[in-house]
Amino acid sequence: MSSLPPAPQRWLIFCAIVDNFGDIGVCWRLARQLVRDYQQSVTLMVDDWQTALSFVGRMDACLLSQLDEQGVRIVHWCDQADGHADVSPATIVVEAFGCALPDAVIARMAALTQASDNDDAETGRASARPCWINLEYLSAEPWIESYHCQTSLQTMQSGAGNDRSLATVVLHKAFFFPGFTAASGGLLRERDLLAKHDQWQTTLAQTRSELLAWLDVDSRAPVRVRRDDAIWLSLFAYARQPGSPQSGNLALTSLFAALAEDPVPVLCLVPVGNVLVDVADALGQPVIPDVGEVLEKGSLSVLVIPFLPLDDYDRLLSACDLNIVRGEDSFVRAQWAARPLVWHAYPQQQNTHLDKLDAFLARYGDTDVPENSEDSLMQFNRFWNLDADCKKVWHDLRPQLPDLTLRARNWQQKLAELPDLASSLMQFYRNRP
């Protein structure tokens, strides 16, 4: 009688930081969840050491090459780090977003696979061997379901350099796609995440007050934004593209103009980053605002906040009435927050990012909500990504926020019925041939 191999106890996750914090955000959340929820041993290899330390709040470790943080071993991935990337037969190796594994790691996997194949031939039993997974970028496009868990055969030579023991070894690299359906790998979701959002939103006034106090801006934030009917909005977006023919970010400028006209107070919270250049332009400010600074225009107050730790960013998303997010990590977290969202897709040549946006909106719009709510949110998403004038679109969307919040909650619950990404990866390991 055969049995499935046990769940992996050792993980190696390789992360190349390409654009800001998107790649490290996904990899760090995955690593942390594997430790917290599944008691796995995880090593996270990161090439951009300074950015990684900034992300996890450990700039005190800038002179180190590795550290332990929340149970995860984080290692500076460089030419001298291959010795830290120890691969055992029961290791699952994650190549995040096609970052290309070190040759030494691939060679080690080939040697272990060859030894495992020899053992299988002698004993007639399947033995453990490293599992190689390329974790892909998130997409709602239907084609990913056909490629999810498909493998690419990687032919390697294993053995001692110039002797006759060299053997051809075939490694199986699997492509694993996060996604929004049961035919994909699901989304990152910690076991206690939805309970946290329920608690934050049940005591919304307290959550907001605690956030302002934690940000140390409680005394500077305008009193009016503490009103129960005040609108909170988070803005984590890409700055306008270099060489843009426009002098400013039209979508942002028009949104701020609309928010300034709102009959109730509006608080827009903007994490520190490149988009602050556009924020200053949109408000007619000659100087880029600092963290903690509040800029005001009509009903609108814009508060610049520091880059938040993961859990506090989740709390911020939960406290807002609408979240403008970008890339992949904040995009997923905004969906778990069950609040209306605007996704700023990463701009790509020939506007292929708009195809990704439309694919997501088609799935997100497949819920029972008033037609006007659906149209206004979809239209705002498209206008934002086209950098078009959003003023009228916001005024159309604004009255629909209660209905859109209900729709966001329904979407959250729909996604929660699917396995999360970490558990899907572990199940894939168990079920592999």
C-alpha positions as a printed Julia matrix, in Angstrom:
433×3 Matrix{Float64}:
   0.0    0.0     0.0
   1.45   3.37   -1.02
   1.1    6.56    0.92
   1.46  10.21    0.04
   4.75  11.85    0.95
   4.51  14.0     4.06
   4.12  17.72    3.84
   7.48  19.44    3.26
   9.25  20.57    6.38
  11.79  22.79    4.63
  11.14  25.58    2.16
  13.54  27.69    0.13
  11.9   30.78   -1.36
  13.96  32.85   -3.8
  12.88  36.45   -4.31
  14.35  39.02   -6.7
  13.03  42.47   -5.84
  12.16  44.11   -9.13
   9.74  46.92   -8.4
   9.39  48.5    -4.99
   7.85  46.07   -2.47
   5.54  43.94   -4.63
   7.75  40.85   -4.97
   9.03  40.88   -1.41
   5.51  41.53   -0.13
   4.16  38.3    -1.61
   7.21  36.23   -0.68
   7.39  37.54    2.87
   3.69  36.97    3.52
   3.98  33.42    2.14
   7.07  32.65    4.22
   5.52  34.06    7.36
   2.28  32.14    6.89
   4.06  28.84    6.3
   5.76  29.29    9.67
   2.77  30.59   11.61
  -0.05  28.47   10.22
   1.76  25.3     9.14
   4.85  25.13   11.37
   7.21  24.82    8.42
  10.9   25.68    8.33
  11.38  28.5     5.82
  14.43  30.25    4.39
  13.74  33.35    2.31
  16.56  34.3    -0.07
  16.36  37.98   -1.13
  18.72  39.72   -3.55
  18.07  43.36   -2.59
  19.11  43.26    1.06
  18.47  46.9     1.93
  14.95  46.86    0.5
  14.17  43.6     2.27
  15.35  44.98    5.62
  13.31  48.13    5.08
  10.23  46.05    4.33
  10.47  43.97    7.51
  11.58  46.92    9.63
  15.08  45.62   10.42
  17.46  48.27    9.14
  19.55  47.54   12.23
  20.68  44.36   10.45
  22.18  46.07    7.4
  25.67  44.72    8.18
  24.44  41.14    8.51
  23.96  38.61    5.73
  21.11  36.74    7.41
  18.68  37.12   10.27
  15.71  35.4    11.88
  12.49  37.4    11.76
   9.13  36.07   13.0
  10.4   32.54   12.63
  11.61  33.0     9.04
  15.28  32.79    8.18
  16.01  35.68    5.79
  19.28  35.46    3.83
  20.97  37.93    1.53
  20.92  36.13   -1.82
  24.28  36.86   -3.41
  27.2   34.91   -4.87
  28.43  34.01   -1.39
  25.03  32.84   -0.17
  24.75  29.5    -1.98
  25.95  27.7     1.11
  22.9   29.0     3.0
  20.56  27.63    0.32
  20.77  24.09    1.63
  18.52  21.69   -0.29
  17.42  18.39    1.22
  15.33  15.61   -0.38
  12.16  16.9     1.29
  12.65  20.55    0.37
  10.22  22.55   -1.7
  12.09  25.22   -3.68
  10.03  28.23   -4.76
  11.35  30.3    -7.65
   9.19  33.39   -7.19
   8.08  35.08  -10.4
  10.7   33.4   -12.59
  13.65  34.95  -10.78
  16.08  32.2   -11.97
  17.58  29.9    -9.34
  21.35  29.79   -8.67
  23.21  27.1   -10.63
  24.41  25.55   -7.38
  20.85  25.03   -6.16
  19.77  23.44   -9.43
  22.82  21.16   -9.36
  22.0   20.08   -5.82
  18.41  19.29   -6.8
  19.69  17.26   -9.74
  22.05  15.24   -7.52
  19.3   14.51   -4.99
  16.88  13.55   -7.75
  19.43  11.16   -9.24
  19.98   9.55   -5.84
  16.23   9.28   -5.34
  15.76   7.67   -8.78
  18.46   5.12   -7.95
  16.77   4.32   -4.63
  13.4    3.96   -6.35
  14.88   1.49   -8.84
  16.37  -0.62   -6.04
  13.49  -0.58   -3.57
  10.49  -0.16   -5.85
   9.22   2.65   -3.63
   8.91   6.33   -4.34
  11.32   8.32   -2.18
  11.36  12.03   -1.43
  13.05  14.41   -3.82
  13.15  18.21   -3.99
  10.11  19.91   -5.47
  10.72  22.86   -7.8
   7.93  25.42   -8.19
   7.88  28.63  -10.18
   5.35  30.85   -8.39
   3.77  33.02  -11.08
   2.22  36.47  -10.96
  -1.45  36.78  -10.1
  -3.92  37.13  -12.96
  -7.66  36.73  -13.42
  -7.25  35.83  -17.1
  -8.89  32.47  -17.94
  -5.81  31.05  -19.7
  -3.91  30.61  -16.42
  -6.18  27.72  -15.43
  -4.87  25.63  -18.33
  -1.26  26.22  -17.28
  -1.67  25.96  -13.51
   0.43  23.08  -12.11
   1.82  22.22  -15.56
   5.46  21.17  -15.55
   8.46  21.97  -17.69
  11.11  19.26  -17.99
  14.6   20.55  -17.19
  17.36  18.22  -18.38
  20.49  18.4   -16.24
  23.8   16.6   -15.9
  24.48  15.26  -12.43
  27.7   13.7   -11.22
  31.34  14.44  -10.58
  32.7   16.85  -13.16
  35.02  14.87  -15.52
  34.39  11.27  -14.49
  32.11   8.73  -16.1
  29.5    8.96  -13.35
  27.84  11.88  -15.1
  24.18  11.07  -15.62
  21.28  12.8   -17.29
  18.67  13.86  -14.76
  15.28  15.29  -15.58
  13.9   17.84  -13.13
  10.25  18.82  -13.14
   9.64  22.55  -12.72
   5.98  23.23  -11.98
   4.25  26.51  -12.77
   1.93  27.58   -9.98
  -0.6   30.33  -10.62
  -2.38  32.21   -7.85
  -5.91  33.05   -8.87
  -9.56  33.58   -8.15
 -11.05  30.17   -8.96
 -10.81  26.57   -7.79
  -8.78  25.8   -10.92
  -5.95  28.05   -9.68
  -3.71  28.17   -6.61
  -5.87  30.64   -4.68
  -4.71  33.73   -2.79
  -2.57  34.28    0.27
  -4.83  34.27    3.34
  -3.75  33.71    6.93
  -6.08  31.67    9.11
  -7.05  34.58   11.35
  -7.22  37.31    8.69
 -10.97  37.46    8.13
 -11.66  37.4    11.86
  -9.36  40.39   12.25
 -11.22  42.34    9.58
 -14.54  41.52   11.23
 -13.26  42.85   14.54
 -11.77  46.02   13.05
 -14.95  46.84   11.16
 -17.32  45.99   14.0
 -15.55  48.63   16.1
 -14.77  50.99   13.23
 -14.64  54.24   15.23
 -12.22  52.69   17.7
 -10.12  51.2    14.89
  -9.78  54.58   13.22
  -8.95  56.34   16.45
  -6.3   53.77   17.32
  -4.78  54.08   13.85
  -4.42  57.83   14.13
  -2.89  57.44   17.58
  -0.5   54.71   16.4
   0.56  56.88   13.46
   1.29  59.65   15.98
  -0.81  62.11   13.99
  -3.84  62.12   16.25
  -3.24  65.72   17.34
  -2.56  66.94   13.8
  -5.4   65.21   11.99
  -8.36  67.59   11.52
 -11.14  67.11   14.05
 -13.68  66.84   11.24
 -12.3   63.51   10.0
 -13.33  61.93   13.31
 -16.99  62.41   12.45
 -18.89  59.17   12.04
 -19.9   60.1     8.5
 -16.38  61.04    7.4
 -15.1   59.17    4.34
 -11.71  57.47    4.64
  -9.77  56.58    1.52
  -6.32  54.99    1.2
  -4.13  55.82   -1.8
  -1.31  53.46   -2.75
  -0.78  54.08   -6.45
   1.93  54.34   -9.07
   3.36  57.75   -9.85
   2.83  59.1   -13.35
   5.12  57.55  -15.91
   8.34  59.4   -16.87
   7.89  61.28  -20.11
   4.13  61.54  -19.69
   2.75  64.26  -21.99
   0.61  65.55  -19.15
   2.03  67.97  -16.61
   0.39  66.08  -13.76
  -1.57  63.0   -12.84
  -4.99  63.82  -14.32
  -6.82  60.99  -12.59
  -5.47  62.0    -9.17
  -5.94  65.73   -9.71
  -9.57  65.3   -10.78
 -10.28  62.9    -7.9
  -8.9   65.37   -5.36
 -11.05  68.11   -6.92
 -14.13  65.92   -6.53
 -13.27  64.97   -2.94
 -12.76  68.62   -2.05
 -16.38  69.27   -3.08
 -17.86  66.46   -1.0
 -20.56  67.48    1.5
 -18.84  65.45    4.24
 -15.2   65.41    5.37
 -12.83  63.15    3.46
  -9.52  61.81    4.78
  -7.08  60.43    2.19
  -4.17  58.48    3.69
  -1.11  58.22    1.44
   1.89  56.03    2.36
   5.25  57.65    1.72
   6.52  56.97   -1.8
   6.99  58.32   -5.31
   3.31  59.16   -5.73
   3.75  62.06   -3.28
   5.17  64.08   -6.18
   1.8   63.74   -7.9
  -0.05  64.43   -4.66
   1.79  67.73   -4.25
   1.06  68.69   -7.87
  -2.61  67.77   -7.56
  -2.97  70.03   -4.52
  -0.91  72.87   -5.97
   1.85  72.41   -3.39
   5.4   73.39   -4.45
   7.05  71.07   -1.9
   6.62  67.32   -1.5
   4.94  66.73    1.89
   6.68  64.86    4.69
   5.38  61.98    6.77
   2.85  63.25    9.28
   2.0   66.35    7.25
  -1.65  67.16    6.55
  -2.67  69.01    3.37
  -6.18  70.42    3.06
  -8.39  71.47    0.17
 -12.08  72.08    0.79
 -13.58  68.97    2.42
 -10.44  66.97    1.66
  -7.61  66.32    4.11
  -4.58  64.4     2.79
  -2.44  62.76    5.45
   1.01  61.38    4.59
   1.72  58.24    6.59
   4.86  56.09    6.94
   5.27  52.77    5.19
   3.28  50.43    7.43
   4.1   46.96    8.72
   1.97  44.26    7.11
  -0.6   43.85    9.86
  -1.08  47.58   10.27
  -1.56  48.0     6.54
  -4.3   45.35    6.7
  -5.92  47.35    9.49
  -5.74  50.54    7.43
  -7.46  48.86    4.47
 -10.16  47.58    6.81
 -10.77  51.07    8.23
 -11.22  52.82    4.88
 -14.39  53.22    2.83
 -12.49  52.79   -0.42
  -8.94  51.65   -1.17
  -6.87  52.54   -4.22
  -4.18  49.87   -4.46
  -1.52  48.81   -6.9
   0.47  45.81   -8.09
  -0.28  42.44   -6.51
   0.24  42.37   -2.75
  -1.92  45.36   -1.76
  -4.42  44.35   -4.46
  -5.03  41.01   -2.75
  -5.08  42.48    0.75
  -7.71  45.04   -0.29
 -10.0   42.23   -1.42
  -9.72  40.51    1.95
 -10.6   43.81    3.62
 -14.08  43.62    2.04
 -14.06  47.27    1.03
 -14.62  48.75   -2.46
 -11.32  48.95   -4.32
  -9.7   50.57   -7.31
  -6.81  48.56   -8.73
  -3.96  50.47  -10.33
  -2.48  47.73  -12.54
   1.23  47.94  -13.27
   1.5   49.87  -16.58
   2.77  47.71  -19.43
   3.6   48.28  -23.08
   0.71  48.16  -25.57
  -1.64  48.55  -22.58
  -1.69  44.82  -21.87
  -2.3   45.7   -18.21
  -5.77  46.84  -19.23
  -6.54  43.28  -20.34
  -5.59  42.09  -16.87
  -7.78  44.78  -15.32
 -10.77  43.84  -17.47
 -10.31  40.15  -16.65
 -10.44  40.94  -12.94
 -13.39  43.3   -13.24
 -15.33  40.64  -15.15
 -14.92  38.23  -12.23
 -15.42  40.86   -9.56
 -18.57  42.1   -11.27
 -20.12  38.64  -11.25
 -22.08  39.29   -8.05
 -25.64  40.24   -7.16
 -25.47  44.02   -6.77
 -27.4   46.98   -8.16
 -26.44  47.61  -11.77
 -25.47  51.24  -11.15
 -23.02  50.21   -8.43
 -21.35  47.73  -10.7
 -21.02  50.17  -13.57
 -19.7   53.07  -11.49
 -16.92  51.06   -9.84
 -15.85  49.43  -13.1
 -15.83  52.77  -14.84
 -13.78  54.38  -12.1
 -11.23  51.54  -12.3
 -10.87  52.03  -16.05
 -10.66  55.81  -15.86
  -8.01  55.58  -13.15
  -5.84  53.22  -15.18
  -6.24  55.37  -18.29
  -5.26  58.47  -16.27
  -8.52  60.08  -17.35
 -10.67  62.71  -15.65
 -12.33  60.94  -12.71
 -14.34  63.82  -11.28
 -17.77  62.94  -12.67
 -17.13  59.22  -12.22
 -16.42  59.77   -8.52
 -19.64  61.75   -8.08
 -21.5   58.83   -9.71
 -19.75  56.3    -7.49
 -19.94  58.17   -4.21
 -23.66  57.49   -3.44
 -23.14  53.81   -4.25
 -20.51  53.18   -1.55
 -22.91  51.3     0.79
 -23.98  48.93   -1.99
 -20.39  48.55   -3.16
 -19.31  47.65    0.37
 -21.9   44.88    0.47
 -20.64  43.66   -2.88
 -17.05  43.69   -1.6
 -18.13  41.6     1.39
 -19.82  39.07   -0.9
 -16.65  38.88   -3.0
 -14.53  38.33    0.1
 -16.75  35.45    1.21
 -16.67  33.93   -2.27
 -12.88  33.94   -2.27
 -12.78  32.53    1.27
 -14.49  29.38    0.04
 -11.35  28.54   -1.95
  -8.14  27.06   -0.48
  -5.51  29.67    0.3
  -2.24  29.79   -1.64
  -0.02  28.33    1.09
  -2.27  25.31    1.67
  -2.57  24.8    -2.1
   1.21  24.69   -2.42
   1.45  22.11    0.34
  -1.29  20.0    -1.23
   0.49  20.14   -4.56
   3.59  18.74   -2.9
   1.62  15.9    -1.35
  -0.1   14.96   -4.6
   2.84  15.21   -6.97
   3.93  11.99   -8.73
